[in-house]
Amino acid sequence: MTSIPNPSLAAGEAALNQGDYSTAIAHLEAICEIELDETIISRAQQALMVAYTNSGEIRKAIALCQELKQSPTDKDWASKTLADLAKRYPEALSPETSDFTSPKGTTSGTKTPSRDKKDLLPVTYTKPSTEAEVFTPGRQWRNAERAKRWKPMKPMKLRRLWLIELATIIALFWVFRLTIEYTVDTINNILVKLPYIRPIQFFYEDKTWFLGILLIILLITSPWLLDWLLKWFYGLESLSLPQLASQNPESARVLQKFCRKKHIKTPKLGILPIYAPIAINYGHLPHNARIIISEGLLEKLDDQELATIYASQLGQIINGDFLWMSGIITLLQIPFTLYWQTAKLGEGFYHYLKTRFRKPSKFIPGKIWIYIPSLVRGIMAIIAAGFYGLYWLWRVPVLWFSRWRCYYSDRFAAELTGNPNALCRALLKIAIGIAEQVQFQSHTNWILEGFDLMMPIGHRQVISVGSLPDYTTYKSVLAWECSNPYRHWLALVNSHPLLGDRLYLLGRYAYFWKIEPELDLPSLRPPPRDNGALFEKVKKCYQALPVLQSAFLSAFFFGIVLRCFFWLVGRVGDYLNIWQLIWLHNAHPFFNAWVGWVLIVVILLTIFSLKRSFPDIFVFFVLLRTLLWLIGIASPSLDIRWLHWLNNADPLLTPWVLFAFSLSIIIWINGYFPDIKITPTRNDPRLQDLLSDPDTVPPKSDGVRLTGKLLGREGISNWLVQDLMLQTSTGLVKLHFFSWLGPIGNLFPWFSHPNEFIDREVTVFGWFRRGSTPWIDVDTLRIKNGKTIRTGYPIWLTILAVGSAFLSAYLVIQA
């Protein structure tokens, strides 16, 4: 054995993965000799067995397996591996094997048997196989059993899901109409100022009916549009039921049996040649439904697990929510596809202009020509960023619906298959597969982001959990998602429910059918039991939410409070005939639109007190504001004068909201970005340690220093830095990178950009935030022996606060 001065388990496993078996054996044998932690010894022995096998030392591998069979924790693994070795190398099973001395110094046998002279004769040398097929070290699953006979649970109430669908459709149409009207109004305002060009008259007309008909057409044609999109850009191929049954008979049986029972046509199956584990469905009605999976999903899941995923897809089809999600995804694919296609086209133009036209044109001076490629690239980047922003804005009203449908489909899959444990493993393996895909491609696949609302789990939520080392227990890292009191508030912008919530419910289903669950997770923390506890939680929410969300909520509340206060001052001034103060009330409150906002707050607080949970703010806000707006529009035709105020604007509400927003940021910014002082526990900490604290929230963050490989998309598709991750030795973590002008500042070429560091080793200093998606707010990003980039997140927030204050003052003066 080669002497290793500083043996390391990580170094041994890394050498094993690279095929350097001699170095791996040296490290692992030394670890087995000196280590006291039984968990680390077990990992080292399993890795050592693989190194022995792949290097041709079969006898040592067999002897080590025989020793591990005596261990209660490794008994099953060692027995399976030993049986596999015995089957492949029967000649290695001889009495000599028992004389091998294990790396811990114990001898399996007591005496070396004497050899005959025949054994000393030369024999033909056979080169050992370099890729022996044995059970390699990996995550050890409990593989908890399924229910043999299971009684049905209480029927699901689909009424709530239907109401959420209705609310989502109204909210999405409102946002869609608002963005289109703002866009066409901006275009006409630009055309008015240009010579010889007239504005487009159609843009001045009411477009409500036109946009409604357009959305209905998209909904009707969505299955065929998505078929074309998946075939053209992602290589969709058909998958027949016999093909599926040949490799996964239970999955095919679940599909066929259920469809026969319900007297519906078996959904059309498809497969994507993509390594990432994907499962989506779309269509109108069950008779023309499609269920699409990827090759990565087939490779990751066994038959039982795949059957539960197919069952969950059937649940979304039977519940009817796949109809609306098909139309929504079709709409979202318009800006998203334009975004990444524009980015690819911009990169192509940039490289074409740089290589094809190196010499200046006779019509364009050389000093100008050298800037044309970068100018074209910058314009295309701005257009791509605009489409990406539109995609994110349109998906916000859908998030509530997307989260709720997962609970219903999980419940349906568990009841249909009687196997909640297989669904639990399937979700975790999909998370692992997504993380592996990101690490393999060094960026997020387009389909993972574009179709994330249809996926079984959201890719952003699971890249950290899915990338953790195999020895990490899920109970510790998912404790935050089960017991943190603000976990649901911090998940409002997620496309899927918290993974810990879903796995806990699957465990409850297992207990209901009296079987052992796959995971032992901590109990879910219940919502506040009374209005007093709810009020206390709401009062302290600014201590739990990220700084911008806290500032928005406080601005909304205190802006209305300030408006009421100054309205009272104005009324007093009017009563006392102090003309300098009369303008503050401006009108009777019931004839001004700001009272509508007060009503919204009152209704929301009433919902909170009755429901004792936190509903989706955006959807409820849009619904209530839309309702008041419709009443205000209808009041003139109905001659209801006392309702005209609902459609009027209050010139003094916005200034006070902006003032409260500015003041909130200024008060909280120093606490949110404390000085970074790297302690030993914060210098390259393990990711699982950062995730394991169940009580931490984003504002409570100390500095952290992490070293790893920078991952993300390259080129102008990532100029907003929306796809940036750090691959450390213990997992992946999302990075937030802002210039001192915020995300928009990343589009300007004079700011340093992290894209130039992609696929390189970097050191990141920043603030680790634990939310539903863990992330790091980057302070500095440094290449080893190279360039350093400093971000401007605190500066941007300061500029935002000062700008809001100046705008508030300007609006007050104008009023």
Steps between C-alpha positions, in 0.01 A plus 500: 500500500629846409552717806262798514599778741150655517242237409157632404172326428404769248834464321460123491151517354613762247790279390260206472267698275796599280622141468820554702453182702844481662463848649143424603607177675780679682267771634216264588716240675659775708156637593390154612808480722478837676133604490277455806165605352317181398300681231816622327662158539198337336516739204874448465467120509228500234706726275808288569316187390419666167862613460624145567258357244574751225876462550479120471558414867190282515613290796544809715158627392335169593677485835393854581139416409511199730610726783230758424237225518559496875402867527130559577490819291684367192375141510244526218729697272794265560288189440374627164848609394658170609240304305573710194877448535456126551294478185751693288824368651437145627869417469580763763303316768773283651626434853776753440243777506438454870861587580465862391571761764237774493593869504394524864767247593280198577571167336211295369697173514760365740740312281618517143459160338808353335518502123571204276776518249236519230396833641851634442498420128450798265142554387351696216448863602153641448466877506240602757190683389532874557125548526376222723123507538453496875285687744670837526472724804199728488202616696350219701120505467276343756287353218199491730228265386173585331152436633374154414137588560404857562172661589401823325562828676247775542400631153684810384299820473567635155293812564800684643715409200230622262475833683877538483488428127234768451697753704816420304328547163362841602832614646700382198266674257527823702881490497512397133265782398689754711839413348368500143328837547811650654715366216280629217454837673878533528540415131245763398659763724832437326341510154332834576840660559653361179471694173306361202360209705148491634396307811303180452133582550407146601722537807270775631192277497377282786677167460323298770288290265783455252739374770233273645435338161876463446538313831206272414665413167825420680311278744326308221815447293735444796546119461612526139710811562681328787546186287666708231714692750627187674575325170672798339716617790533199732474192274172351626441140386199273539499224762261209460342316791671168403837677497434632847376160621815324380716690750247625756205260515342649813496849349322371190262296715405805711421701187304225330305384806395849604394606151292185457335557836409860410409407138739758356761481231856432612696827482739543212851427628820672397867504596764773485868413433608708798713395797304715747209314667182654355130411516229730360145468371273717289182489293131595516312194618611149599445369146772725352733524800876459464749378760862573414803371690873513434765233465659638815185417696502141370863460606453655843186323622413136542168361383307565822624858522426570134149360547430756773616784273269378224222476759556861607476608137171309471379682810552839338316378191202363694481807726477715187769749600723390211263678258573845645867426557535400132369840390711683757821324397423568133467870581820502706695325226454804274724738701728223629574352156549849357741570787739211447470504121575874494799438727635226271439717194676794663805290584505368143484851350772620735747225406406526131569874489827460689637224278350577157544876497833560667586783264295822516246571228558780250166649607571488875813652662730258676458668839127434483522157338686341791205575729229359271528131610477598868215741424300230322569259783388754759175575317418130472584454869254775598228345283566153647493643853166666425348170387639325808352765729164458328518124554562544872227762537237281331586196708456678836116473508527126420727403790219450751315263265823318412575430865155375595461259210806308623331412831201356313711301254721357778193384690352348184823313415531359851142374498519356150819301558489449877867592499570842655853387584584445133370850418716638782809334353401611150482867599837483674663318209361759259660767719831312485467460122435871449807590704710249306379646170590853608848388605548298181391776260635782721169686459124453529334330205250721316215255543548484878430872524248541219276212613567515874132562587419156354787310662458273805738730692652842433864498396595812700368355825694174482842573350651530848317205658557280195873569487585414862739210569348154523569468871289809583175417677193665352346531845750769598499708180121486455424594861481869397225421247294327770542715808599856409203727588551724194573226248176547304540877488848455356365255240247738342715542188560125463339300222461189720424428866782453744658159448497432874125568513429254221723225637351539847148459360609189310633366828161565660334303222737212578406513868132503403550168320715368787828474311840644584569833324804550280615803702464600863444875483419734790135588549364799312467817704128591500372848406417750779218370717327833565485854368739624769772258390430587137532872570828440684632304203397770252652769723840326492494406133749776413756303704451192281450621143771624261556873515313593181192295587498646851532851358210444258270372774588779741463759221154369418387514862669817622429679172127462563546598866686817398236580239227470763697715745564783255143480376390566860747789518347640182149465639601681818663771290179534299294524820735761650529679164876444478527512122861374497380158624174460310670331201604206720152347505436593134151343503258312716648153567202313358552681171865411463664181385732457797208376708492206261845405621380523860216263415749260344708498819191446716379211282844336498531527878153349534605208282812454712301495824242254367733266316800528735741447217676723253329501158672604184539878528528572130191311386280634779627852441432481126155345550384764747645788304344366178162466672511858626615620157210322327252650747648842436464457123141381531392776741461781237277287277297395804493860625645404839690817579625397840706223333675721243800534730592135441627587153674824594862553592621649825793737438617479862495126568799411282735761657440369851548139390829595334608691810426202727685271257806724502502535878466122551804422284715763670411364846558132419787501251787494751354207691436309180858545376725476808877520470642172373724346766607151403511274805640144483146359474427734206818428306403243234224345714315190390178585319301251707607683816372830359166340412442318828397789726116486506454847652714715273342758266651718224562816710697298757816441304869521574772516240619184331796406282460217249731368231383303200422496130277771355211364293243674283401589148750681286448796271215749488245238609640553850570873499237543772702240698183299561680166462805513727602224743804392697600135499685432824643174627177437693232620258348775286377836625323779312679836467338845480722753325396866466680805370452832677218567251331171584419226246463757221856616563627156402397578142746788471845407361698727732406291805709194581305186424533154661431324168869524415574275800263217402659152528789636706600456862394803704477612860175665605453732796142587585195450720338156508119519514285203599164511330292254303780532244835553679721764344801723557491875446844546349725775635823414317590234247867419456697276267801325647803719429286716276228760466252601770146628441310688766122520480285796594187354659503729810584800279213416266253482790628835627454658156152346482409646839632848417331495159168400657529787749567756225214364290271519801591865557448580131152341497401690814606827337306414183189418705 
